Amino acid sequence: MSAKSKDFLGTEIMSRDVWDDYRYNFTSRNMYNSLRETYGSPIFGLVYPDGVLNYAIFGWACNNMFGQVTWSFSSTIDEKMLNRYTSWPENMNNRTSVPYTDVTLIFSRSTRDWSVKNMADYPKEIMGTGQFLSERNVQHTFLLDDALTAGFDMSRFRALLAPGMDCISTEQEELLTRFVFNGGTLFLTGEAGTLDPYGEPRANRAFHQILTDDKLLEAARTDFVTTPHGKGRIVYASKKHAINEYAASIRDTRMVYTFSPDPTITSINEKILTDVIGEPLFRPISIPAKVFVTAYKDVETGAKMVHLLNATGITAKYGDALPTPNPTWKTVEEEITFHISLPSLSKAYYATPDSEGHKAVNWKKTCENGFTITVPKGTLEKYGIVYLQP
């Protein structure tokens, strides 16, 4: 007899209430995708549905939107209904599909592990930034700082967001400086670049010849500063505004919903990140609150896939004890409209494991390389994909 085994990168949706923990869980799935972006590995996401079918579906959808495979340790009464999702024949090919975005967040494990002053705040800032962008359906992916080596192709990105990245090596500084010189935007905050990868103070702060002492002083008096370098620029904010946008997992808040951002700080984040992001490949025009979106492209067929997840039925608010009773889906009775950069489009339709067949979507060429897509009201029930064929 012989046996084979294989290791895989298993990650967990730790919450047993994936429904009410939607804000934290969605960005966590995107962050875990950094393992694929950095190492090329498939990602498996463990869901704990706690016997609730809607938890199981919601967790599966969060994974699926990022090309991740779901596995589960527990059962639900109606678990056979999950087969239509996990075995959906029209699902995106997660082996050949990659995020359709030119924006990435850099998750610095060195900062998380070695920046003594920033260990507590760094995860809040980087994840708060991701939650802020996801809430507004700004498409982005995550990289680990391990990816920032001389052999890594940075050309697919237009904007790199590295809020709170205190620990930066000389090699990483050189790579990021070339990225900016060649036309990219680099976003930094706080004590970025003051430490080496092991948390020791650097002799000179990273990018000190671009982000000069005068610029740092100016940043302390305003919301952010921009300094050009070559064809690109560095945008710097001295304060860690994105911590305001961080919703901690409810498993860390004793099952009470505690997210309550300061609207004044949120407006500052709107101003800063709108400037940093610029014109994206995917731009929401009219998307209801709590409808989450990811955009992917199939590198073999050229098709684009826009995933839609309906979280409008989630009603948790500040101070609520969780879980909320009877989690139910709410049909989206509004049009969903977005602009997407495409060189051509021959066919567009909506497919979903919620029901059989395709549903029509409307599309119109609105610029030389762009189309406006409209999903009619009532189309999105739980989850589905808008397929855009070249």
C-alpha positions as CSV (number, residue, x, y, z in Angstrom):
1,M,0.0,0.0,0.0
2,S,1.1,3.6,-0.6
3,A,-0.3,6.9,0.4
4,K,0.1,10.5,-0.8
5,S,-0.3,13.7,1.1
6,K,0.0,17.3,0.2
7,D,0.2,20.5,2.2
8,F,-2.0,23.4,1.3
9,L,-2.5,26.9,2.6
10,G,-5.6,26.6,4.8
11,T,-7.0,29.9,6.2
12,E,-10.0,30.4,8.5
13,I,-13.0,32.6,8.7
14,M,-12.7,32.4,12.4
15,S,-16.0,34.0,13.3
16,R,-18.9,31.6,14.0
17,D,-21.2,34.4,12.8
18,V,-19.9,35.1,9.3
19,W,-23.1,37.1,8.6
20,D,-22.8,39.9,11.2
21,D,-19.0,39.9,10.9
22,Y,-19.3,40.7,7.2
23,R,-17.1,43.8,7.1
24,Y,-14.1,42.1,8.8
25,N,-14.5,38.8,7.0
26,F,-14.7,40.3,3.5
27,T,-11.5,42.2,3.8
28,S,-9.8,39.3,5.6
29,R,-10.5,37.1,2.5
30,N,-8.9,39.7,0.3
31,M,-5.9,40.0,2.6
32,Y,-5.4,36.2,2.6
33,N,-5.3,36.4,-1.2
34,S,-1.8,38.0,-0.6
35,L,-0.6,34.4,-0.2
36,R,-1.5,33.7,-3.8
37,E,-0.3,37.0,-5.1
38,T,3.0,36.6,-3.3
39,Y,3.7,32.8,-3.5
40,G,1.4,31.6,-6.3
41,S,-0.4,29.2,-4.0
42,P,-4.1,28.3,-4.1
43,I,-6.0,29.4,-1.0
44,F,-8.5,27.3,0.9
45,G,-10.9,29.1,3.3
46,L,-12.5,27.3,6.2
47,V,-16.0,28.3,7.1
48,Y,-17.8,27.6,10.4
49,P,-21.5,27.8,9.5
50,D,-22.6,26.9,13.0
51,G,-25.5,24.9,11.6
52,V,-26.9,28.0,9.7
53,L,-27.3,27.6,6.0
54,N,-27.1,31.3,5.2
55,Y,-23.9,31.5,7.1
56,A,-22.5,28.7,5.0
57,I,-23.6,30.3,1.7
58,F,-22.3,33.7,2.8
59,G,-18.9,32.3,3.8
60,W,-18.6,30.3,0.5
61,A,-19.4,33.5,-1.5
62,C,-16.7,35.5,0.4
63,N,-14.2,32.9,-0.5
64,N,-15.4,32.4,-4.1
65,M,-15.2,36.1,-4.9
66,F,-11.5,35.9,-4.4
67,G,-11.0,32.7,-6.2
68,Q,-10.6,30.7,-3.0
69,V,-11.9,27.2,-2.3
70,T,-14.2,26.6,0.7
71,W,-13.8,23.8,3.2
72,S,-15.9,23.2,6.3
73,F,-15.8,21.2,9.5
74,S,-19.5,21.4,10.4
75,S,-22.9,20.6,8.8
76,T,-26.1,22.4,8.3
77,I,-29.6,21.0,8.2
78,D,-30.0,21.9,4.5
79,E,-26.4,21.3,3.5
80,K,-27.4,19.5,0.3
81,M,-28.5,22.9,-1.0
82,L,-24.9,24.0,-0.8
83,N,-24.1,21.7,-3.7
84,R,-25.6,24.2,-6.1
85,Y,-22.9,26.6,-4.9
86,T,-19.9,24.5,-4.3
87,S,-20.5,22.5,-7.6
88,W,-21.7,25.4,-9.7
89,P,-20.8,24.6,-13.3
90,E,-20.7,28.3,-14.4
91,N,-18.3,29.4,-11.6
92,M,-15.2,31.4,-12.4
93,N,-12.1,29.4,-13.2
94,N,-10.1,30.2,-10.2
95,R,-6.9,28.7,-11.7
96,T,-6.8,31.1,-14.6
97,S,-8.4,34.2,-13.1
98,V,-6.7,37.0,-11.3
99,P,-7.8,40.3,-9.8
100,Y,-8.7,43.0,-12.3
101,T,-7.1,45.9,-10.6
102,D,-4.0,48.0,-10.7
103,V,-4.2,48.9,-7.0
104,T,-2.7,46.9,-4.2
105,L,-2.2,47.1,-0.5
106,I,1.1,45.9,0.9
107,F,0.8,43.9,4.1
108,S,4.1,44.2,6.0
109,R,4.7,41.2,8.1
110,S,8.0,42.7,9.3
111,T,6.1,45.7,10.6
112,R,3.5,43.5,12.3
113,D,6.2,41.4,13.9
114,W,9.0,43.8,14.7
115,S,7.8,47.4,14.9
116,V,7.3,47.5,18.7
117,K,5.5,50.9,18.8
118,N,3.2,49.9,15.9
119,M,2.3,46.2,16.6
120,A,-1.1,47.0,18.0
121,D,-2.1,49.7,15.5
122,Y,-0.6,48.3,12.3
123,P,-3.2,45.6,11.7
124,K,-6.0,48.1,12.4
125,E,-4.6,50.6,9.9
126,I,-3.9,48.2,7.0
127,M,-7.2,46.3,7.5
128,G,-9.1,49.5,8.1
129,T,-7.8,50.8,4.7
130,G,-9.0,47.6,3.0
131,Q,-12.4,47.8,4.7
132,F,-12.7,51.4,3.6
133,L,-11.9,50.6,0.0
134,S,-14.2,47.5,0.0
135,E,-17.1,49.4,1.4
136,R,-16.8,51.7,-1.6
137,N,-16.1,48.9,-4.0
138,V,-12.7,50.2,-4.9
139,Q,-11.0,47.2,-6.4
140,H,-7.7,46.3,-4.9
141,T,-5.6,43.3,-4.0
142,F,-3.0,42.6,-1.3
143,L,0.7,41.7,-1.5
144,L,3.0,40.6,1.4
145,D,6.2,42.6,1.8
146,D,8.0,39.3,0.9
147,A,6.9,40.1,-2.7
148,L,9.0,43.2,-2.9
149,T,12.1,41.8,-4.4
150,A,14.1,42.7,-7.5
151,G,12.5,39.9,-9.5
152,F,8.9,40.9,-8.8
153,D,7.0,42.5,-11.7
154,M,5.5,45.8,-10.5
155,S,4.3,46.9,-13.9
156,R,0.7,45.6,-13.4
157,F,0.2,48.2,-10.6
158,R,-0.5,51.9,-10.8
159,A,-0.9,52.5,-7.1
160,L,0.8,50.8,-4.1
161,L,-0.7,51.6,-0.7
162,A,1.6,50.9,2.2
163,P,0.0,52.6,5.2
164,G,2.0,52.2,8.5
165,M,4.8,50.2,6.8
166,D,7.5,51.1,9.3
167,C,9.9,48.3,8.3
168,I,11.4,48.7,4.9
169,S,14.7,47.2,3.7
170,T,17.2,49.0,1.4
171,E,16.2,46.6,-1.4
172,Q,12.5,47.3,-0.9
173,E,13.2,51.1,-0.9
174,E,15.1,50.8,-4.2
175,L,12.3,48.8,-5.8
176,L,9.6,51.1,-4.6
177,T,11.6,54.2,-5.6
178,R,11.9,52.8,-9.2
179,F,8.2,52.1,-9.2
180,V,7.5,55.7,-8.4
181,F,10.0,57.1,-10.8
182,N,8.4,55.0,-13.6
183,G,5.0,56.6,-13.0
184,G,3.5,54.8,-9.9
185,T,1.9,56.3,-6.8
186,L,3.1,55.2,-3.4
187,F,1.0,55.9,-0.3
188,L,2.7,56.0,3.1
189,T,1.7,57.1,6.6
190,G,3.0,57.6,10.1
191,E,6.6,56.3,10.8
192,A,6.9,54.5,7.4
193,G,10.4,53.6,6.5
194,T,12.0,54.5,9.8
195,L,13.0,50.8,10.7
196,D,14.8,48.0,8.9
197,P,13.0,44.6,8.4
198,Y,14.0,43.5,12.0
199,G,12.7,46.6,13.7
200,E,16.0,48.3,14.1
201,P,16.2,52.1,13.4
202,R,17.6,52.9,9.9
203,A,20.4,55.4,9.5
204,N,18.2,57.3,7.1
205,R,14.5,57.1,6.8
206,A,13.4,55.4,3.5
207,F,12.8,57.8,0.7
208,H,14.3,60.6,2.7
209,Q,15.6,62.3,-0.5
210,I,12.1,62.5,-1.9
211,L,10.0,62.8,1.3
212,T,12.2,65.5,2.8
213,D,12.2,66.9,6.3
214,D,10.3,69.9,5.0
215,K,7.7,67.7,3.5
216,L,7.3,65.8,6.8
217,L,6.8,69.1,8.6
218,E,4.3,70.2,6.1
219,A,2.4,66.9,6.5
220,A,2.2,67.4,10.2
221,R,0.2,70.6,9.6
222,T,-2.2,69.2,7.0
223,D,-4.1,66.0,6.0
224,F,-1.5,64.8,3.5
225,V,1.3,65.9,1.2
226,T,2.3,64.9,-2.3
227,T,5.8,64.9,-3.6
228,P,6.7,64.0,-7.2
229,H,9.6,61.8,-8.3
230,G,10.2,61.1,-12.0
231,K,6.9,60.3,-13.6
232,G,5.2,59.3,-10.3
233,R,4.7,60.5,-6.8
234,I,4.7,59.7,-3.1
235,V,1.6,60.6,-1.1
236,Y,2.2,60.8,2.7
237,A,-0.1,61.4,5.7
238,S,1.4,61.8,9.1
239,K,-1.6,60.5,10.9
240,K,-3.0,57.0,10.8
241,H,-6.5,58.0,9.7
242,A,-7.6,54.5,8.5
243,I,-7.7,53.1,12.0
244,N,-11.0,55.0,12.2
245,E,-12.4,52.7,9.4
246,Y,-11.4,49.4,11.1
247,A,-14.2,47.1,12.3
248,A,-12.7,44.5,14.6
249,S,-14.0,40.9,14.3
250,I,-16.9,40.4,16.6
251,R,-15.1,37.5,18.2
252,D,-12.7,40.1,19.6
253,T,-15.5,42.4,20.9
254,R,-17.4,39.8,23.0
255,M,-20.0,39.3,20.3
256,V,-21.1,43.0,20.4
257,Y,-21.2,45.1,17.3
258,T,-18.9,48.1,18.1
259,F,-18.0,49.7,14.8
260,S,-18.8,53.4,14.9
261,P,-16.4,55.5,12.7
262,D,-16.0,59.2,13.2
263,P,-17.5,60.8,10.1
264,T,-15.1,63.7,10.2
265,I,-12.1,61.3,9.9
266,T,-13.9,59.3,7.3
267,S,-14.2,62.4,5.2
268,I,-10.5,62.9,5.5
269,N,-9.9,59.4,4.3
270,E,-12.3,60.0,1.4
271,K,-10.2,63.0,0.3
272,I,-6.8,61.2,0.7
273,L,-7.7,57.9,-0.9
274,T,-9.6,59.5,-3.8
275,D,-6.5,61.4,-4.6
276,V,-4.2,58.3,-4.2
277,I,-6.4,55.9,-6.3
278,G,-7.2,58.2,-9.2
279,E,-9.1,56.7,-12.1
280,P,-9.5,52.9,-11.5
281,L,-10.2,50.1,-13.9
282,F,-13.6,49.5,-12.2
283,R,-15.6,52.5,-11.0
284,P,-18.9,52.1,-9.2
285,I,-21.7,54.5,-10.4
286,S,-24.7,53.3,-8.5
287,I,-24.2,50.3,-6.2
288,P,-26.4,50.0,-3.1
289,A,-24.7,50.0,0.3
290,K,-23.6,46.5,1.5
291,V,-23.5,45.1,-2.0
292,F,-19.9,43.9,-2.2
293,V,-18.0,43.6,-5.5
294,T,-14.8,42.0,-6.8
295,A,-13.6,42.2,-10.4
296,Y,-11.5,39.4,-12.0
297,K,-10.1,38.6,-15.4
298,D,-9.4,35.3,-17.0
299,V,-5.9,35.4,-18.4
300,E,-6.7,32.7,-21.0
301,T,-10.1,33.8,-22.4
302,G,-9.8,37.5,-21.7
303,A,-13.3,37.5,-20.1
304,K,-13.9,39.8,-17.1
305,M,-16.0,38.6,-14.2
306,V,-17.7,41.0,-11.7
307,H,-18.8,39.2,-8.6
308,L,-21.7,40.6,-6.6
309,L,-22.5,39.7,-3.0
310,N,-25.7,40.9,-1.4
311,A,-25.1,41.8,2.3
312,T,-28.1,44.3,2.4
313,G,-30.0,42.0,4.7
314,I,-27.4,42.4,7.5
315,T,-28.9,44.8,10.1
316,A,-26.3,44.8,12.9
317,K,-25.7,48.2,14.3
318,Y,-23.6,49.7,17.1
319,G,-24.3,48.2,20.5
320,D,-26.2,45.1,19.2
321,A,-25.6,41.8,20.9
322,L,-24.7,39.2,18.2
323,P,-25.7,37.1,16.4
324,T,-28.7,38.9,15.1
325,P,-31.7,36.5,15.0
326,N,-33.0,34.9,11.7
327,P,-30.4,36.0,9.2
328,T,-32.2,36.4,5.9
329,W,-31.4,37.7,2.4
330,K,-33.0,40.8,1.0
331,T,-33.5,41.2,-2.7
332,V,-31.8,44.2,-4.1
333,E,-34.5,46.3,-5.6
334,E,-32.2,48.9,-7.2
335,E,-30.2,48.9,-10.4
336,I,-26.5,48.2,-10.0
337,T,-24.4,50.3,-12.4
338,F,-20.7,50.5,-12.9
339,H,-18.1,51.6,-15.4
340,I,-15.3,49.2,-16.4
341,S,-12.3,49.6,-18.6
342,L,-12.4,47.1,-21.5
343,P,-11.0,47.3,-25.0
344,S,-14.0,45.4,-26.4
345,L,-17.2,43.7,-25.3
346,S,-19.3,41.3,-27.4
347,K,-21.6,39.7,-24.8
348,A,-22.7,40.3,-21.2
349,Y,-24.9,38.3,-18.9
350,Y,-25.6,37.5,-15.2
351,A,-25.2,34.0,-13.9
352,T,-25.9,32.8,-10.4
353,P,-26.0,29.6,-8.4
354,D,-29.2,30.9,-6.8
355,S,-31.2,29.9,-9.9
356,E,-30.8,28.3,-13.3
357,G,-30.1,30.1,-16.6
358,H,-28.8,33.6,-17.4
359,K,-30.2,37.0,-16.8
360,A,-29.8,40.0,-19.1
361,V,-27.6,42.9,-18.2
362,N,-27.5,46.2,-20.1
363,W,-24.3,47.7,-21.5
364,K,-23.2,50.7,-23.4
365,K,-19.8,51.9,-24.7
366,T,-19.2,55.2,-23.0
367,C,-15.6,55.9,-24.0
368,E,-12.9,54.5,-26.2
369,N,-11.9,51.8,-23.8
370,G,-14.8,51.7,-21.4
371,F,-18.3,50.4,-20.9
372,T,-21.1,51.2,-18.5
373,I,-22.8,48.1,-17.2
374,T,-26.3,48.0,-15.6
375,V,-27.7,45.1,-13.7
376,P,-31.5,45.5,-13.5
377,K,-33.2,45.8,-10.2
378,G,-34.3,42.5,-8.7
379,T,-31.5,40.6,-10.4
380,L,-29.2,40.0,-7.4
381,E,-30.6,37.7,-4.8
382,K,-27.7,36.3,-2.9
383,Y,-24.7,36.1,-5.1
384,G,-23.8,36.1,-8.8
385,I,-21.3,37.0,-11.5
386,V,-21.6,39.4,-14.3
387,Y,-19.7,37.8,-17.2
388,L,-18.2,40.2,-19.8
389,Q,-16.9,38.5,-22.9
390,P,-14.5,40.3,-25.3
